[in-house]
Amino acid sequence: MWICHCNPFTDKDVKKALETPDVPNTLACVYKACSGGKNPNCGSCLCAVRDMIVDHQSAIGVQKIKEDLPELAPPQLLAE
């Protein structure tokens, strides 16, 4: 799906930028990574980019919690 029409890039470009370790997950950095270093023109795409960043960070947070969370109870205790 097209995210920006002024400096054309898609949601796939945003996802790729978010998964690139050397691109900080800030609106400005992600936008510049997707647009080839250009600045926004009309700005109508910025909300969509911001929402994708928030969703990405939330998914990372949930995954981190799952990895760090110890098992609450061994399976054999639940069966008794």
HTML snippet that shows the backbone in 3Dmol.js (N, CA, C, O; Angstrom):
<script src="https://3Dmol.org/build/3Dmol-min.js"></script>
<div id="view" style="width:600px;height:400px;position:relative"></div>
<script>
const pdb = `
ATOM      1  N   MET A   1       0.852  -1.165   0.000  1.00  0.00           N
ATOM      2  CA  MET A   1       0.000   0.000   0.000  1.00  0.00           C
ATOM      3  C   MET A   1       0.905   1.238   0.000  1.00  0.00           C
ATOM      4  O   MET A   1       1.911   1.293   0.708  1.00  0.00           O
ATOM      5  N   TRP A   2       0.525   2.212  -0.802  1.00  0.00           N
ATOM      6  CA  TRP A   2       1.280   3.458  -0.830  1.00  0.00           C
ATOM      7  C   TRP A   2       1.055   4.224   0.460  1.00  0.00           C
ATOM      8  O   TRP A   2      -0.083   4.432   0.880  1.00  0.00           O
ATOM      9  N   ILE A   3       2.144   4.642   1.084  1.00  0.00           N
ATOM     10  CA  ILE A   3       2.077   5.447   2.300  1.00  0.00           C
ATOM     11  C   ILE A   3       2.263   6.914   1.944  1.00  0.00           C
ATOM     12  O   ILE A   3       1.494   7.765   2.392  1.00  0.00           O
ATOM     13  N   CYS A   4       3.274   7.215   1.142  1.00  0.00           N
ATOM     14  CA  CYS A   4       3.564   8.595   0.754  1.00  0.00           C
ATOM     15  C   CYS A   4       3.485   8.713  -0.762  1.00  0.00           C
ATOM     16  O   CYS A   4       4.062   7.909  -1.494  1.00  0.00           O
ATOM     17  N   HIS A   5       2.763   9.728  -1.215  1.00  0.00           N
ATOM     18  CA  HIS A   5       2.651   9.969  -2.655  1.00  0.00           C
ATOM     19  C   HIS A   5       3.600  11.073  -3.110  1.00  0.00           C
ATOM     20  O   HIS A   5       3.978  11.120  -4.280  1.00  0.00           O
ATOM     21  N   CYS A   6       3.986  11.957  -2.199  1.00  0.00           N
ATOM     22  CA  CYS A   6       4.889  13.064  -2.555  1.00  0.00           C
ATOM     23  C   CYS A   6       6.307  12.555  -2.814  1.00  0.00           C
ATOM     24  O   CYS A   6       6.941  12.926  -3.801  1.00  0.00           O
ATOM     25  N   ASN A   7       6.783  11.716  -1.929  1.00  0.00           N
ATOM     26  CA  ASN A   7       8.086  11.052  -2.052  1.00  0.00           C
ATOM     27  C   ASN A   7       7.782   9.559  -1.993  1.00  0.00           C
ATOM     28  O   ASN A   7       7.931   8.939  -0.940  1.00  0.00           O
ATOM     29  N   PRO A   8       7.358   8.977  -3.112  1.00  0.00           N
ATOM     30  CA  PRO A   8       6.719   7.658  -3.114  1.00  0.00           C
ATOM     31  C   PRO A   8       7.461   6.556  -2.357  1.00  0.00           C
ATOM     32  O   PRO A   8       8.618   6.242  -2.634  1.00  0.00           O
ATOM     33  N   PHE A   9       6.736   5.980  -1.382  1.00  0.00           N
ATOM     34  CA  PHE A   9       7.171   4.758  -0.723  1.00  0.00           C
ATOM     35  C   PHE A   9       5.952   4.045  -0.159  1.00  0.00           C
ATOM     36  O   PHE A   9       4.886   4.636   0.015  1.00  0.00           O
ATOM     37  N   THR A  10       6.136   2.757   0.122  1.00  0.00           N
ATOM     38  CA  THR A  10       5.030   1.896   0.533  1.00  0.00           C
ATOM     39  C   THR A  10       5.190   1.432   1.974  1.00  0.00           C
ATOM     40  O   THR A  10       6.195   1.708   2.628  1.00  0.00           O
ATOM     41  N   ASP A  11       4.172   0.718   2.454  1.00  0.00           N
ATOM     42  CA  ASP A  11       4.237   0.138   3.797  1.00  0.00           C
ATOM     43  C   ASP A  11       5.381  -0.872   3.899  1.00  0.00           C
ATOM     44  O   ASP A  11       5.968  -1.036   4.969  1.00  0.00           O
ATOM     45  N   LYS A  12       5.696  -1.546   2.799  1.00  0.00           N
ATOM     46  CA  LYS A  12       6.819  -2.495   2.811  1.00  0.00           C
ATOM     47  C   LYS A  12       8.139  -1.768   3.040  1.00  0.00           C
ATOM     48  O   LYS A  12       9.031  -2.285   3.712  1.00  0.00           O
ATOM     49  N   ASP A  13       8.260  -0.570   2.481  1.00  0.00           N
ATOM     50  CA  ASP A  13       9.468   0.226   2.703  1.00  0.00           C
ATOM     51  C   ASP A  13       9.590   0.628   4.171  1.00  0.00           C
ATOM     52  O   ASP A  13      10.684   0.615   4.735  1.00  0.00           O
ATOM     53  N   VAL A  14       8.463   0.984   4.785  1.00  0.00           N
ATOM     54  CA  VAL A  14       8.471   1.365   6.202  1.00  0.00           C
ATOM     55  C   VAL A  14       8.860   0.160   7.053  1.00  0.00           C
ATOM     56  O   VAL A  14       9.691   0.281   7.953  1.00  0.00           O
ATOM     57  N   LYS A  15       8.265  -1.004   6.775  1.00  0.00           N
ATOM     58  CA  LYS A  15       8.590  -2.211   7.538  1.00  0.00           C
ATOM     59  C   LYS A  15      10.070  -2.565   7.404  1.00  0.00           C
ATOM     60  O   LYS A  15      10.714  -2.957   8.378  1.00  0.00           O
ATOM     61  N   LYS A  16      10.598  -2.425   6.199  1.00  0.00           N
ATOM     62  CA  LYS A  16      12.020  -2.714   5.971  1.00  0.00           C
ATOM     63  C   LYS A  16      12.889  -1.754   6.783  1.00  0.00           C
ATOM     64  O   LYS A  16      13.873  -2.176   7.391  1.00  0.00           O
ATOM     65  N   ALA A  17      12.537  -0.474   6.797  1.00  0.00           N
ATOM     66  CA  ALA A  17      13.301   0.513   7.576  1.00  0.00           C
ATOM     67  C   ALA A  17      13.237   0.195   9.064  1.00  0.00           C
ATOM     68  O   ALA A  17      14.234   0.327   9.773  1.00  0.00           O
ATOM     69  N   LEU A  18      12.062  -0.226   9.538  1.00  0.00           N
ATOM     70  CA  LEU A  18      11.903  -0.545  10.956  1.00  0.00           C
ATOM     71  C   LEU A  18      12.716  -1.767  11.362  1.00  0.00           C
ATOM     72  O   LEU A  18      13.118  -1.890  12.519  1.00  0.00           O
ATOM     73  N   GLU A  19      12.957  -2.659  10.430  1.00  0.00           N
ATOM     74  CA  GLU A  19      13.720  -3.874  10.718  1.00  0.00           C
ATOM     75  C   GLU A  19      15.220  -3.696  10.493  1.00  0.00           C
ATOM     76  O   GLU A  19      16.002  -4.612  10.750  1.00  0.00           O
ATOM     77  N   THR A  20      15.621  -2.520  10.013  1.00  0.00           N
ATOM     78  CA  THR A  20      17.031  -2.232   9.780  1.00  0.00           C
ATOM     79  C   THR A  20      17.649  -1.713  11.071  1.00  0.00           C
ATOM     80  O   THR A  20      17.222  -0.677  11.582  1.00  0.00           O
ATOM     81  N   PRO A  21      18.648  -2.411  11.609  1.00  0.00           N
ATOM     82  CA  PRO A  21      19.206  -2.033  12.913  1.00  0.00           C
ATOM     83  C   PRO A  21      19.795  -0.623  12.975  1.00  0.00           C
ATOM     84  O   PRO A  21      19.752   0.010  14.030  1.00  0.00           O
ATOM     85  N   ASP A  22      20.343  -0.119  11.868  1.00  0.00           N
ATOM     86  CA  ASP A  22      20.988   1.192  11.919  1.00  0.00           C
ATOM     87  C   ASP A  22      20.031   2.362  11.679  1.00  0.00           C
ATOM     88  O   ASP A  22      20.474   3.507  11.594  1.00  0.00           O
ATOM     89  N   VAL A  23      18.722   2.091  11.568  1.00  0.00           N
ATOM     90  CA  VAL A  23      17.725   3.155  11.431  1.00  0.00           C
ATOM     91  C   VAL A  23      16.972   3.272  12.751  1.00  0.00           C
ATOM     92  O   VAL A  23      16.202   2.378  13.101  1.00  0.00           O
ATOM     93  N   PRO A  24      17.186   4.375  13.497  1.00  0.00           N
ATOM     94  CA  PRO A  24      16.431   4.557  14.744  1.00  0.00           C
ATOM     95  C   PRO A  24      14.930   4.613  14.459  1.00  0.00           C
ATOM     96  O   PRO A  24      14.509   5.136  13.427  1.00  0.00           O
ATOM     97  N   ASN A  25      14.137   4.080  15.361  1.00  0.00           N
ATOM     98  CA  ASN A  25      12.685   4.041  15.167  1.00  0.00           C
ATOM     99  C   ASN A  25      12.033   5.362  15.546  1.00  0.00           C
ATOM    100  O   ASN A  25      11.148   5.409  16.400  1.00  0.00           O
ATOM    101  N   THR A  26      12.482   6.435  14.901  1.00  0.00           N
ATOM    102  CA  THR A  26      11.846   7.736  15.080  1.00  0.00           C
ATOM    103  C   THR A  26      11.172   8.105  13.773  1.00  0.00           C
ATOM    104  O   THR A  26      11.561   7.623  12.709  1.00  0.00           O
ATOM    105  N   LEU A  27      10.175   8.949  13.848  1.00  0.00           N
ATOM    106  CA  LEU A  27       9.435   9.345  12.653  1.00  0.00           C
ATOM    107  C   LEU A  27      10.368   9.954  11.611  1.00  0.00           C
ATOM    108  O   LEU A  27      10.300   9.595  10.436  1.00  0.00           O
ATOM    109  N   ALA A  28      11.230  10.863  12.027  1.00  0.00           N
ATOM    110  CA  ALA A  28      12.127  11.531  11.081  1.00  0.00           C
ATOM    111  C   ALA A  28      13.086  10.544  10.415  1.00  0.00           C
ATOM    112  O   ALA A  28      13.280  10.591   9.201  1.00  0.00           O
ATOM    113  N   CYS A  29      13.678   9.660  11.196  1.00  0.00           N
ATOM    114  CA  CYS A  29      14.655   8.709  10.645  1.00  0.00           C
ATOM    115  C   CYS A  29      14.008   7.689   9.723  1.00  0.00           C
ATOM    116  O   CYS A  29      14.552   7.371   8.666  1.00  0.00           O
ATOM    117  N   VAL A  30      12.857   7.178  10.114  1.00  0.00           N
ATOM    118  CA  VAL A  30      12.159   6.200   9.271  1.00  0.00           C
ATOM    119  C   VAL A  30      11.713   6.865   7.973  1.00  0.00           C
ATOM    120  O   VAL A  30      11.859   6.286   6.896  1.00  0.00           O
ATOM    121  N   TYR A  31      11.167   8.083   8.070  1.00  0.00           N
ATOM    122  CA  TYR A  31      10.728   8.787   6.859  1.00  0.00           C
ATOM    123  C   TYR A  31      11.906   9.003   5.910  1.00  0.00           C
ATOM    124  O   TYR A  31      11.799   8.730   4.714  1.00  0.00           O
ATOM    125  N   LYS A  32      13.014   9.486   6.435  1.00  0.00           N
ATOM    126  CA  LYS A  32      14.183   9.741   5.578  1.00  0.00           C
ATOM    127  C   LYS A  32      14.715   8.449   4.959  1.00  0.00           C
ATOM    128  O   LYS A  32      15.147   8.448   3.806  1.00  0.00           O
ATOM    129  N   ALA A  33      14.686   7.354   5.714  1.00  0.00           N
ATOM    130  CA  ALA A  33      15.141   6.069   5.177  1.00  0.00           C
ATOM    131  C   ALA A  33      14.249   5.605   4.030  1.00  0.00           C
ATOM    132  O   ALA A  33      14.731   5.012   3.065  1.00  0.00           O
ATOM    133  N   CYS A  34      12.964   5.870   4.134  1.00  0.00           N
ATOM    134  CA  CYS A  34      12.010   5.419   3.111  1.00  0.00           C
ATOM    135  C   CYS A  34      11.976   6.334   1.893  1.00  0.00           C
ATOM    136  O   CYS A  34      11.710   5.882   0.779  1.00  0.00           O
ATOM    137  N   SER A  35      12.245   7.617   2.105  1.00  0.00           N
ATOM    138  CA  SER A  35      12.105   8.600   1.025  1.00  0.00           C
ATOM    139  C   SER A  35      13.425   8.943   0.351  1.00  0.00           C
ATOM    140  O   SER A  35      13.479   9.851  -0.479  1.00  0.00           O
ATOM    141  N   GLY A  36      14.475   8.236   0.694  1.00  0.00           N
ATOM    142  CA  GLY A  36      15.769   8.542   0.103  1.00  0.00           C
ATOM    143  C   GLY A  36      16.382   9.813   0.654  1.00  0.00           C
ATOM    144  O   GLY A  36      17.133  10.501  -0.038  1.00  0.00           O
ATOM    145  N   GLY A  37      16.060  10.125   1.908  1.00  0.00           N
ATOM    146  CA  GLY A  37      16.644  11.294   2.563  1.00  0.00           C
ATOM    147  C   GLY A  37      15.864  12.580   2.393  1.00  0.00           C
ATOM    148  O   GLY A  37      16.296  13.632   2.864  1.00  0.00           O
ATOM    149  N   LYS A  38      14.723  12.514   1.729  1.00  0.00           N
ATOM    150  CA  LYS A  38      13.922  13.721   1.498  1.00  0.00           C
ATOM    151  C   LYS A  38      13.071  14.054   2.717  1.00  0.00           C
ATOM    152  O   LYS A  38      12.814  13.201   3.567  1.00  0.00           O
ATOM    153  N   ASN A  39      12.642  15.309   2.786  1.00  0.00           N
ATOM    154  CA  ASN A  39      11.731  15.761   3.834  1.00  0.00           C
ATOM    155  C   ASN A  39      10.294  15.619   3.361  1.00  0.00           C
ATOM    156  O   ASN A  39      10.044  15.608   2.155  1.00  0.00           O
ATOM    157  N   PRO A  40       9.338  15.510   4.289  1.00  0.00           N
ATOM    158  CA  PRO A  40       7.929  15.434   3.886  1.00  0.00           C
ATOM    159  C   PRO A  40       7.487  16.712   3.177  1.00  0.00           C
ATOM    160  O   PRO A  40       7.980  17.802   3.470  1.00  0.00           O
ATOM    161  N   ASN A  41       6.557  16.563   2.247  1.00  0.00           N
ATOM    162  CA  ASN A  41       5.985  17.725   1.564  1.00  0.00           C
ATOM    163  C   ASN A  41       4.678  18.122   2.233  1.00  0.00           C
ATOM    164  O   ASN A  41       4.633  19.107   2.970  1.00  0.00           O
ATOM    165  N   CYS A  42       3.617  17.370   1.983  1.00  0.00           N
ATOM    166  CA  CYS A  42       2.303  17.744   2.532  1.00  0.00           C
ATOM    167  C   CYS A  42       2.099  17.217   3.952  1.00  0.00           C
ATOM    168  O   CYS A  42       1.323  17.788   4.718  1.00  0.00           O
ATOM    169  N   GLY A  43       2.794  16.127   4.310  1.00  0.00           N
ATOM    170  CA  GLY A  43       2.702  15.580   5.660  1.00  0.00           C
ATOM    171  C   GLY A  43       1.522  14.666   5.911  1.00  0.00           C
ATOM    172  O   GLY A  43       1.347  14.190   7.033  1.00  0.00           O
ATOM    173  N   SER A  44       0.706  14.405   4.902  1.00  0.00           N
ATOM    174  CA  SER A  44      -0.480  13.565   5.127  1.00  0.00           C
ATOM    175  C   SER A  44      -0.123  12.112   5.444  1.00  0.00           C
ATOM    176  O   SER A  44      -0.965  11.377   5.959  1.00  0.00           O
ATOM    177  N   CYS A  45       1.077  11.695   5.155  1.00  0.00           N
ATOM    178  CA  CYS A  45       1.502  10.318   5.401  1.00  0.00           C
ATOM    179  C   CYS A  45       2.095  10.116   6.793  1.00  0.00           C
ATOM    180  O   CYS A  45       2.280   8.979   7.226  1.00  0.00           O
ATOM    181  N   LEU A  46       2.389  11.191   7.488  1.00  0.00           N
ATOM    182  CA  LEU A  46       3.131  11.071   8.744  1.00  0.00           C
ATOM    183  C   LEU A  46       2.380  10.290   9.812  1.00  0.00           C
ATOM    184  O   LEU A  46       3.000   9.573  10.598  1.00  0.00           O
ATOM    185  N   CYS A  47       1.063  10.412   9.856  1.00  0.00           N
ATOM    186  CA  CYS A  47       0.281   9.648  10.841  1.00  0.00           C
ATOM    187  C   CYS A  47       0.392   8.148  10.574  1.00  0.00           C
ATOM    188  O   CYS A  47       0.512   7.355  11.508  1.00  0.00           O
ATOM    189  N   ALA A  48       0.351   7.765   9.304  1.00  0.00           N
ATOM    190  CA  ALA A  48       0.459   6.344   8.960  1.00  0.00           C
ATOM    191  C   ALA A  48       1.840   5.806   9.324  1.00  0.00           C
ATOM    192  O   ALA A  48       1.953   4.699   9.851  1.00  0.00           O
ATOM    193  N   VAL A  49       2.882   6.572   9.051  1.00  0.00           N
ATOM    194  CA  VAL A  49       4.237   6.142   9.403  1.00  0.00           C
ATOM    195  C   VAL A  49       4.365   6.037  10.918  1.00  0.00           C
ATOM    196  O   VAL A  49       4.912   5.062  11.432  1.00  0.00           O
ATOM    197  N   ARG A  50       3.861   7.039  11.632  1.00  0.00           N
ATOM    198  CA  ARG A  50       3.923   7.017  13.102  1.00  0.00           C
ATOM    199  C   ARG A  50       3.190   5.797  13.650  1.00  0.00           C
ATOM    200  O   ARG A  50       3.697   5.125  14.548  1.00  0.00           O
ATOM    201  N   ASP A  51       2.002   5.503  13.120  1.00  0.00           N
ATOM    202  CA  ASP A  51       1.234   4.342  13.581  1.00  0.00           C
ATOM    203  C   ASP A  51       1.999   3.040  13.349  1.00  0.00           C
ATOM    204  O   ASP A  51       1.967   2.140  14.189  1.00  0.00           O
ATOM    205  N   MET A  52       2.686   2.939  12.214  1.00  0.00           N
ATOM    206  CA  MET A  52       3.467   1.737  11.934  1.00  0.00           C
ATOM    207  C   MET A  52       4.639   1.611  12.902  1.00  0.00           C
ATOM    208  O   MET A  52       4.992   0.503  13.308  1.00  0.00           O
ATOM    209  N   ILE A  53       5.240   2.731  13.272  1.00  0.00           N
ATOM    210  CA  ILE A  53       6.335   2.711  14.245  1.00  0.00           C
ATOM    211  C   ILE A  53       5.817   2.240  15.601  1.00  0.00           C
ATOM    212  O   ILE A  53       6.443   1.402  16.249  1.00  0.00           O
ATOM    213  N   VAL A  54       4.676   2.775  16.029  1.00  0.00           N
ATOM    214  CA  VAL A  54       4.085   2.391  17.319  1.00  0.00           C
ATOM    215  C   VAL A  54       3.746   0.902  17.321  1.00  0.00           C
ATOM    216  O   VAL A  54       4.042   0.202  18.289  1.00  0.00           O
ATOM    217  N   ASP A  55       3.130   0.416  16.248  1.00  0.00           N
ATOM    218  CA  ASP A  55       2.792  -1.011  16.157  1.00  0.00           C
ATOM    219  C   ASP A  55       4.050  -1.877  16.218  1.00  0.00           C
ATOM    220  O   ASP A  55       4.066  -2.913  16.883  1.00  0.00           O
ATOM    221  N   HIS A  56       5.089  -1.454  15.529  1.00  0.00           N
ATOM    222  CA  HIS A  56       6.350  -2.204  15.518  1.00  0.00           C
ATOM    223  C   HIS A  56       6.959  -2.251  16.918  1.00  0.00           C
ATOM    224  O   HIS A  56       7.389  -3.309  17.378  1.00  0.00           O
ATOM    225  N   GLN A  57       6.995  -1.109  17.588  1.00  0.00           N
ATOM    226  CA  GLN A  57       7.571  -1.061  18.932  1.00  0.00           C
ATOM    227  C   GLN A  57       6.741  -1.877  19.917  1.00  0.00           C
ATOM    228  O   GLN A  57       7.296  -2.511  20.814  1.00  0.00           O
ATOM    229  N   SER A  58       5.417  -1.868  19.759  1.00  0.00           N
ATOM    230  CA  SER A  58       4.554  -2.673  20.629  1.00  0.00           C
ATOM    231  C   SER A  58       4.821  -4.157  20.427  1.00  0.00           C
ATOM    232  O   SER A  58       4.894  -4.917  21.393  1.00  0.00           O
ATOM    233  N   ALA A  59       4.968  -4.568  19.176  1.00  0.00           N
ATOM    234  CA  ALA A  59       5.237  -5.977  18.881  1.00  0.00           C
ATOM    235  C   ALA A  59       6.576  -6.408  19.470  1.00  0.00           C
ATOM    236  O   ALA A  59       6.701  -7.516  19.991  1.00  0.00           O
ATOM    237  N   ILE A  60       7.569  -5.540  19.388  1.00  0.00           N
ATOM    238  CA  ILE A  60       8.875  -5.849  19.974  1.00  0.00           C
ATOM    239  C   ILE A  60       8.747  -5.970  21.484  1.00  0.00           C
ATOM    240  O   ILE A  60       9.339  -6.866  22.086  1.00  0.00           O
ATOM    241  N   GLY A  61       7.984  -5.081  22.100  1.00  0.00           N
ATOM    242  CA  GLY A  61       7.791  -5.114  23.552  1.00  0.00           C
ATOM    243  C   GLY A  61       7.119  -6.388  24.009  1.00  0.00           C
ATOM    244  O   GLY A  61       7.536  -6.986  25.000  1.00  0.00           O
ATOM    245  N   VAL A  62       6.083  -6.814  23.301  1.00  0.00           N
ATOM    246  CA  VAL A  62       5.375  -8.049  23.649  1.00  0.00           C
ATOM    247  C   VAL A  62       6.313  -9.241  23.499  1.00  0.00           C
ATOM    248  O   VAL A  62       6.335 -10.123  24.358  1.00  0.00           O
ATOM    249  N   GLN A  63       7.080  -9.277  22.425  1.00  0.00           N
ATOM    250  CA  GLN A  63       8.015 -10.382  22.212  1.00  0.00           C
ATOM    251  C   GLN A  63       9.061 -10.420  23.319  1.00  0.00           C
ATOM    252  O   GLN A  63       9.410 -11.496  23.803  1.00  0.00           O
ATOM    253  N   LYS A  64       9.560  -9.265  23.722  1.00  0.00           N
ATOM    254  CA  LYS A  64      10.565  -9.190  24.789  1.00  0.00           C
ATOM    255  C   LYS A  64       9.988  -9.700  26.103  1.00  0.00           C
ATOM    256  O   LYS A  64      10.660 -10.428  26.834  1.00  0.00           O
ATOM    257  N   ILE A  65       8.747  -9.323  26.409  1.00  0.00           N
ATOM    258  CA  ILE A  65       8.100  -9.793  27.638  1.00  0.00           C
ATOM    259  C   ILE A  65       7.960 -11.312  27.606  1.00  0.00           C
ATOM    260  O   ILE A  65       8.233 -11.981  28.602  1.00  0.00           O
ATOM    261  N   LYS A  66       7.536 -11.858  26.466  1.00  0.00           N
ATOM    262  CA  LYS A  66       7.382 -13.307  26.347  1.00  0.00           C
ATOM    263  C   LYS A  66       8.710 -14.023  26.554  1.00  0.00           C
ATOM    264  O   LYS A  66       8.758 -15.083  27.179  1.00  0.00           O
ATOM    265  N   GLU A  67       9.779 -13.448  26.034  1.00  0.00           N
ATOM    266  CA  GLU A  67      11.097 -14.079  26.171  1.00  0.00           C
ATOM    267  C   GLU A  67      11.606 -14.003  27.605  1.00  0.00           C
ATOM    268  O   GLU A  67      12.255 -14.930  28.087  1.00  0.00           O
ATOM    269  N   ASP A  68      11.309 -12.896  28.286  1.00  0.00           N
ATOM    270  CA  ASP A  68      11.829 -12.687  29.638  1.00  0.00           C
ATOM    271  C   ASP A  68      10.961 -13.289  30.729  1.00  0.00           C
ATOM    272  O   ASP A  68      11.429 -13.481  31.852  1.00  0.00           O
ATOM    273  N   LEU A  69       9.721 -13.587  30.425  1.00  0.00           N
ATOM    274  CA  LEU A  69       8.784 -14.067  31.426  1.00  0.00           C
ATOM    275  C   LEU A  69       9.091 -15.519  31.789  1.00  0.00           C
ATOM    276  O   LEU A  69       9.096 -16.385  30.914  1.00  0.00           O
ATOM    277  N   PRO A  70       9.346 -15.792  33.058  1.00  0.00           N
ATOM    278  CA  PRO A  70       9.576 -17.192  33.437  1.00  0.00           C
ATOM    279  C   PRO A  70       8.254 -17.961  33.364  1.00  0.00           C
ATOM    280  O   PRO A  70       7.172 -17.377  33.427  1.00  0.00           O
ATOM    281  N   GLU A  71       8.368 -19.247  33.235  1.00  0.00           N
ATOM    282  CA  GLU A  71       7.150 -20.060  33.245  1.00  0.00           C
ATOM    283  C   GLU A  71       6.473 -19.898  34.591  1.00  0.00           C
ATOM    284  O   GLU A  71       7.124 -19.934  35.635  1.00  0.00           O
ATOM    285  N   LEU A  72       5.167 -19.719  34.559  1.00  0.00           N
ATOM    286  CA  LEU A  72       4.428 -19.488  35.801  1.00  0.00           C
ATOM    287  C   LEU A  72       4.255 -20.766  36.604  1.00  0.00           C
ATOM    288  O   LEU A  72       4.307 -20.743  37.833  1.00  0.00           O
ATOM    289  N   ALA A  73       4.052 -21.860  35.924  1.00  0.00           N
ATOM    290  CA  ALA A  73       3.900 -23.135  36.624  1.00  0.00           C
ATOM    291  C   ALA A  73       4.323 -24.253  35.679  1.00  0.00           C
ATOM    292  O   ALA A  73       3.997 -24.222  34.492  1.00  0.00           O
ATOM    293  N   PRO A  74       5.038 -25.228  36.195  1.00  0.00           N
ATOM    294  CA  PRO A  74       5.403 -26.359  35.350  1.00  0.00           C
ATOM    295  C   PRO A  74       4.141 -27.088  34.875  1.00  0.00           C
ATOM    296  O   PRO A  74       3.165 -27.165  35.621  1.00  0.00           O
ATOM    297  N   PRO A  75       4.143 -27.615  33.665  1.00  0.00           N
ATOM    298  CA  PRO A  75       2.958 -28.282  33.121  1.00  0.00           C
ATOM    299  C   PRO A  75       2.431 -29.413  33.998  1.00  0.00           C
ATOM    300  O   PRO A  75       1.218 -29.619  34.055  1.00  0.00           O
ATOM    301  N   GLN A  76       3.302 -30.152  34.682  1.00  0.00           N
ATOM    302  CA  GLN A  76       2.841 -31.273  35.501  1.00  0.00           C
ATOM    303  C   GLN A  76       1.992 -30.783  36.671  1.00  0.00           C
ATOM    304  O   GLN A  76       1.100 -31.510  37.107  1.00  0.00           O
ATOM    305  N   LEU A  77       2.231 -29.586  37.196  1.00  0.00           N
ATOM    306  CA  LEU A  77       1.415 -29.060  38.293  1.00  0.00           C
ATOM    307  C   LEU A  77       0.015 -28.685  37.815  1.00  0.00           C
ATOM    308  O   LEU A  77      -0.954 -28.787  38.568  1.00  0.00           O
ATOM    309  N   LEU A  78      -0.083 -28.258  36.576  1.00  0.00           N
ATOM    310  CA  LEU A  78      -1.384 -27.870  36.034  1.00  0.00           C
ATOM    311  C   LEU A  78      -2.271 -29.086  35.796  1.00  0.00           C
ATOM    312  O   LEU A  78      -3.496 -28.971  35.838  1.00  0.00           O
ATOM    313  N   ALA A  79      -1.673 -30.245  35.547  1.00  0.00           N
ATOM    314  CA  ALA A  79      -2.436 -31.452  35.255  1.00  0.00           C
ATOM    315  C   ALA A  79      -3.009 -32.085  36.515  1.00  0.00           C
ATOM    316  O   ALA A  79      -3.957 -32.865  36.428  1.00  0.00           O
ATOM    317  N   GLU A  80      -2.464 -31.771  37.677  1.00  0.00           N
ATOM    318  CA  GLU A  80      -2.906 -32.430  38.916  1.00  0.00           C
ATOM    319  C   GLU A  80      -4.207 -31.898  39.429  1.00  0.00           C
ATOM    320  O   GLU A  80      -4.699 -32.357  40.461  1.00  0.00           O
TER     321      GLU A  80
END
`;
const viewer = $3Dmol.createViewer("view");
viewer.addModel(pdb, "pdb");
viewer.setStyle({}, {cartoon: {color: "spectrum"}});
viewer.zoomTo();
viewer.render();
</script>
